[in-house]
Amino acid sequence: MMKYLILFISCTALAEVYGQKLSLSDAVNIGLKNSLDVQLSKNYVNIAEISNYVGMAGGLPLITAAGADNYAYAGVHQRLNTGEVIQRNGANANNLQANLTAGILLYNGSRVMATRKRLAELETQSRDQLNSSIQNVMASIMTAYFDVLRQQGYIKTFDQAIDVARKKLTIVKTQMGVGLANNADLFQSQVDLNNLLQAEQTQDVIVAQAKAELLRLLTLNTDSAIVVEDSIQVDPDIRLGDVLSRLSSNPDILAADEQVRINQLIIKETAAQRYPVLKASTGYNYNGNNAGAGQLLLNQSYGPFIGLSLNIPIYNGDIYKRQVKIADINAKNATIQKEILLRDYSADVVKIFKAYTVTLQELESQRNNYQLAQQLLDLVLQRFQFHQATILEVTQAQQSFVTAAYSLVNYSFVAKAAEVELKRVANQLSL
């Protein structure tokens, strides 16, 4: 999914969409560019990349330089073995020290290697978590985008129903002119039209709310004017076995698997504390003393040095031993958490796929119902025009059409939402 990360970085031309037509690809690209969740995940990747360095694991030499220059005014009182006595008040004294030291770790129970591997695993895990964030943002934006289309689809249904209601009112008025209708039919036709107009106004508010939610996910002003014109096309070729087999590539599962390896490396790091630590060091020292009075007026020492240091832990109250046990339990917990995540994802996939397949079947049936309801409404309206059907029959046909249209739009959205979720879980979301 790195191509979406590239889009996140490079997509700058689509930042302004106010009053413009917004396609699905535009929405996803803008959302990835502006997403605060993706930005946070990307920052965590940068931190992990910086941390994944051999020096952070303690595998590189440590070089230090130090210096000190101290001046003092001191009283001197010395009695030499020759019997001479030296006594002076406020004598100057100066002590100059400088050193350059380089040290390197030779052995510490392979703790450096374990730490180095753990840092690499943390970087890989952060990338998978970024991929998960990208997939989640894409799925949320897609679902919100198709919800706008669903709510707008209801508006189209109202438009068709209102058009029929106006035709019905016109027919009633015409029939009243020739004495074939009464005021009851007129009043009922006008009430039906008014109810539909009111319902459409309410639906306009719902559409505006759906657009505001989409804009929130795009991190844009929620009062921005956007135009969404598209259709809901459902992919009918998703297979349950394919989705379940691809769970191993789900970024959340991969991150959980990496957490298991991270905790196993922590066990090695903790256990290494019980091994000896061997270090080598070398450097150069200088030490100079100047005194204004006394037997020794000048004392200087300087030169290189080299040495080894060995630190052997013998007993520390069983702290290391208990830390290893705790690390071992944490590794087991990470394994259990991964199994729980895999179990829950597998169960969710089965449930979502069942809803997906059933909705697809209902969708095909609902398309036929919609066509039949539309044909029935046209037929009843024609019969009503020739006074062969009652106004009640027209109202019933109109309600059947609205119900069928509502169901068709809703089934399309439910199937598409299930498709998006299945592809997100399988790490297969694309445009």
N, C-alpha and C positions, 0 to 999 in steps of 0.2 A: 504493500500500500504506500510505498514511498513516493509514488507519482502524485498522490494527494498532498503529501508534505511539500513537494515542489510547487504545486499549485498554491499551497498556503503561503509560500514565501514570495512567489512571483506575481500572484494575482492582485494587481493594484488598479487596473483599469475599470473594475466593476464596483468600485466602492460607492458610487452614486447611482441609485436606482429609482430615485424619487420620480413618480409619475411615468415610469417606463415599464415595459413588459418584462416580467421576471420569469425566466425559464428555470427548469429544475437544475440544470448545470450551473447557471448563474447563482442560484440560491446556495448550492453546495459550496461553490468556490468562494463566495463572499463569506459564508458561514465559517469555513475553515480559515480564511484569512483573519477574520475578526474574533474568532472564538477565544475567550479568555481561558477556557479549560485547556485548549490546545496549546496556548502560549505558556501556561503553567507546566504542562507536560514537557514541552520543548525546553524550558529552563531546567527542569530536572534532568533531561538528557545531557544538557551542557555541563551541569554539575558532575554527573557521572563520568562524562568524557574527561573532564579535568582531573577527577580523582583517580581515574584508571591510569596510573603512572607508577613506575617501579620505585621512584623516590618516595611516593606516599606509602608504599609498603615497607619502607626501611631498607631497600636493597642497594642504595647508592652511598658512597663515602660521605662523611660529614666533616667539613673543613671549617674551622673557627679561628679567629684571631682575637687576641685580647691584649690590653696594655694598661698600665697604671703608672702615674708619676706623682709621688707624694713628697711634699715639702713640710719640714717641721723645724721649730725652734725649741731646743731642749737643753736642759741643764746636764752637764757631764761631771761625774765624780768617779774617778778610777784610781785604784792603788795597784801599782805594778809589782811584780816579784823582785824588782830591783830596789824597791823601796820608794820609787818616784810616785808622786801623787799628782794626778791631773784633775783639775777642777775648773769649770767654766760655766757661766750662766748665759743662756740665749745663744747657744751654738747652733749654726745652720746644719740641717741634715736633709738629705735628698735620697729617695729610694725610687728607682726606675725599673719597671718590670714589663716585659713584652714576650709574647709567645704566639706561634703559629702551629696549630695542631690539626692533623688529619687522622680520622679514624674510620674503620670499616668493619662491618659485622661479618664474621666468618662462619658462625654457626649459631643457630638458636632453635634447633629442633624443626627446621623447615617451615617456621612460622612465616617468613617472608614470602615463600612460594605460595602458601595457602592464602595469605592476604592478597597477593597479586592476582590469583585466580578469582578470589571473591570480588575484587574490584571490577574485573572483567565481566563477571556474571551480573553485577549490579548495573553496568553500562548496558548490557544486552537486555536486562529486565526493564530498564527505563525506556529503551526503544520500543519494546513490546507494549509497555503502558502508554506510550505516545500513540502507537498504532491503535490501541483500544480506545483512547480518547477520540482519535480521528473517526473511527468506525461509529462510535456512539453519537458524535456530533452529526455525522452524515445521516444516520438513521433517524435522529430526532428531527432534523431539517426536512428530510424526505417525508416523514409521517405528517409533519405540520403542513408541508406544501400540498400533499394530497388531501388533507383535511380541508384546506381552503377550497380546493376543487370540489370536494363533496358538498360543502355548504353552498357553494355557487351553483352546484347541480340542483340543489333544492330550489334555489331562486328560479332557475330555468323551468322547473316543474310548476312553480307558482305562475310564472309568465304564461305558460300554456293553459293552465287552469283559468287564469284571469281572462285570457282571450276567449275561452269557451263561455265563461260567465257573461262576458259582454255580448257575445253573439246570442246567448240565451235571452238576455234582457232585450236586445233589439227585436228578436222574434216575438217575445211577449208583447212588446209595444205595438208591433205590426198587427198581431192577432187581436189586440184590444181595439185597434182601429176598425176592424171588420166584425167586432162582437164575438170573437172566438176565445177570448181570455178575460179574466176578471182581475180585480185589484189584488186578490190574494196571490195570484201568480206573479203579478208585478212586484208586490212587496217582497215575496220570497226570492225573486231573481235579484232584486236590489240588495237584499240582506246577504245573499250568497256572495255577490260581488264585493260588498264592503268587507265581509269577513276575510276573503282572500287577499284583498288589498292590505288589510291590517296585518294578516299573517306574513305577507311579504315584507312589510316594514320591519317586523320583528326579526325576520330572517336576515334582513340587511344588517341589523345590529350584530347578529351572530357571525356573519361573514367578516364584519369589521374586527370583531374580537379574534377570529381565527387568523386574520392577517396581522394583527398586533402580536399574537403569539409567534408567528413566523418571523416577524421583524425582530422580536426579542432574541430569538435563537440566532439571528444573523448579526446581533449586537448593533442594530440600527435603531434610529428613533421610531418608537412604536406608532407615531402619528404620521409616518411617511406614507405618501400615496404610491401604491404599487398596483400593477395590473398583472393578474395571473390568468393566463389563457392556455389551457392544456387539456389533456384527457387522461383518464386513469386506465393504463394498459397493464394487465396482470400477466406475469410470466407463468404459464401453466405447466412448465416442464421440471419443476423442482421435485427431487426424489428424496425420500426420508433417509435411505441408506447413504446417499451422497453427503447429506448434511451431517449425519452422525459420524461418518468417517473423517470429516474435515474438522471435527471438534478439536483434534490435536493441534490444528493450526490456529485456533482461536487465541488472540493475544492475551486474554485473561488466563487461559489454561497454561499458555507458555510462560507467563509471568509467575504463576503459581509453581510450575515445575522448576523454574530458575530459583525460586525462593527455597525450595527443597535443597538444591545444590548449594545455595548460599549458606544455609544453616549447617549443612554437612561440613563446609569449609570452616565455619566458625568453630566447630568441634575440634578440628585440627589446629586452628590457631590457639584455642584455649588449652589444648593438651600440650602444645609446644612450650607453654610457660613452665612446665615441670622439667624441662631439659636444660642442660648447661648452656650458658651464653659465652661465646668466645669472640673477642674483639681484638683487632690489631690497630695500633696507633703509631704515628710518627709525627715529627715536627721539629721546631727550633725554638729554644728558650734563651732569653736574655734577662739577667738580673744584675743591677748595678746599685751600689750604695756609696754615697759621698757624705762625709762627716766633717764638720768644721772644727771639731776637737775630739780628742780621744786617742787611743793607741792605734786604732785602725781607721785611717782617713779615707781609703778607697778600697772597695771590694767589688769586683766584677766577675760574673760567670756567664758563659754563653756557649752555645753549640747545639747540634742536632741530637735527637733521641729517637729510639724505636722501642716498642714494647708490645707485650700481649697481656690481655686481662681475661681472666676466667671467673665467671660467676656461677656457682653451683647451688641451686635451691635445695635445701635439705628439709625444712619443715616450716610451714606457715599457717598452721592450724587447719589443714585440710581444705583451705580455700580453693586452690586450683582443682582439687579433686571434685569438689562440689560444683564448681563452675562448669566442669566437663559434663557432669551429670545433667545440669540444667540445659546446657547446649544440646545434649543428646535428646532431651525431652522436647525442646523447641524444634529440632529437626523432625521428630516424629509428628509433632503437631502440624508442621508445614505439609507433611505428606498427607495427613488426615484432611487438612483444609483443601488440598488439591483434589482429593477424592470426593469431598463434599461438593466442591465446585463442579467437577465433572459429572457427578450424579445429578445435581440440580439442572445443569445445562442439558443433559440428556433427557431428563423428564420434561423440561420446558419445550425442547425441540419436538418431542412426541406430541405434546398437547397442542402446540402451535400448528404443527403439521396437520393434525386431525382437523382443527378449525379451518386451516387453509384448504384442504381437500373438500370438506363438506361445503364450504362457502363457494368454491369453484363450481360444484355441482348445482348448488342453489342459484348461482349467478346465471348459469346457462338456462335453467328453468325460468328464472325471473325475466330474462330477456324475452322469452316467449310470452310470458304473462303481460309484460309491458306492451308488446305489439298487439296482443289480443285486446287489452284494455283500451289502447288508443283506437283500434278499429271499432270496438264497441261504442266508444264515446262518439266517434264520427257518425256511426250508424244511428244511434239514438238521437243525436242532435238533428240529423236529417229527418228522421221520423217525427220529431217534435215540431220541426218547421212545417210539416204537412199535417200537423194535429193528429198524428198516429201514435204519439207517446206522450205520457204525462210529464209535468215538470218534476215530479218526484223521481221518475225513471231517469231523467237527465241528471238530477243531483246525485243519484246513486252511481250512475256510470262515471260521473265526474269524480266522485270520491274513490271509486275503484281505480281510476287512472292515476290519481294523485298517490294512492297507496302503492301501486305498482311501480311508479316512477321513483318514489322515495326508496323503496326496497332495492330497486336496481342500483341506484347511486350508492346506497349504504353497503350493499354486498360487494360492490366494486372496491370501495374503500377498505372494508374489512379484509378482503382477500389481498389487497395490495399491502396493507399494514403487516399482515402475516408474512407475506413474501419478503418485505424489507427486514423484518426481525429474523427470519430464517437465514437470510444472506448475511446479516450482521453477525450472527452466531457462528456461521461458517467462514467468516472473514472473506466474504466474496462480494461485498457491496461495491458497485461501480455505476458509472453513468452511461 
